[in-house]
């Protein structure tokens, strides 16, 4: 009886300790999410942080050089045999003049939670000079933007964290990897803990500047890709 009681007590203590560790981890994650945009808010005009229901990260919205901007973190746990990644979707949600989607993905390796890349039916030859380890897809190759229109985005891919560049009739988007999950935390709790994330404001400013240049190119009268 005594041994049984001690065993139950020990089990309860271990369970309580694990629950407390999990709760503290959740609390710490919430605090970190609240600080996520602290380094980049000042880049935007009229910045607003919109809180979403847990476990989703907050979203930062505002304007950059007069255009609407949204910064949305997305956790991707779909990659096989890889740690979860935290991606940042940098979007200018404004109508463009293109009729076909231009979706360039670096090192595509299956479905993701941040993109519809795999659902686009056509694989298209990438413009000259774009990275060889990237792949271009479209839903309408004959109505994609011209290479010159999207050229301002090309230098960004010198940074290996750049993952996807998307131009669609609804806007322009760049996807950037900003963190990878803690291996130990994910191995024990299956929880994607990304630690204290600091988003580089210079990087985001450079990305937005080049995205704005693409938007202005798309607003000019031009021919679509042949």
TADA-V901561 format. One record per helix or strand. SS is the DSSP state (A for helix, B for strand). FROM is the first residue (numbers start at 1). TO is the last residue. If there is no record, write none. Layout:
SS&FROM&TO / SS&FROM&TO
//
This chain:
A&2&34 / A&41&43 / B&45&50 / B&59&64 / B&67&76 / B&85&92 / B&102&106 / A&117&119 / B&122&124 / B&134&138 / A&141&143 / A&147&158 / B&162&168 / B&171&180 / A&183&189 / A&201&219
//
